[in-house]
Amino acid sequence: MKRSRLFAYLAVIAVLIAAFALMGASCSVSTANVKNAVVSTGVDDSGMPIDSVSSITLNSDAFVTADLHNAPDDTIITYIWYINDQQLDRVSFDNQGLSEVPIYSYYTVTEPGTYKVEIYIDEREEPDAVLEFTVQ
């Protein structure tokens, strides 16, 4: 009797270990990150910001740039644009196997207010960078 109970406990433990191992195989934690995020009025030919600003002129393009690091293939980068805490736009793109490169998104600002941009890597719940700027 004790032996069959022990076998049942061991079988349950083995199933749980196998389930955790399979879950771990399907969940990946990316080491990708962004650094040096800035708001700019433009980018040069290599995608680098031409300046760093905290205010943008009405009816012009606002660029949010950053350096992408440690990104494995198929990393998804998402920029979410807000004005006065209301979402304006969401832009997602694949890194196409590139890493250690500048990335950017831009939006034509057509109304005054406080803008915020969040940059996310893959499915992260917290943004990797948050930038704010004003438009007057």
Secondary structure, 3 states (H helix, E strand, C coil): CHHHHHHHHHHHHHHHHHHHHHHHHHCCCCCCEEEEEEEECCECCCCCECCCCCEECCCEEEEEEEEEECCCCCCEEEEEEEECCEEEEEEEEECCCCCCEEEEEEEEECCCEEEEEEEEECCCCCCCEEEEEEEC
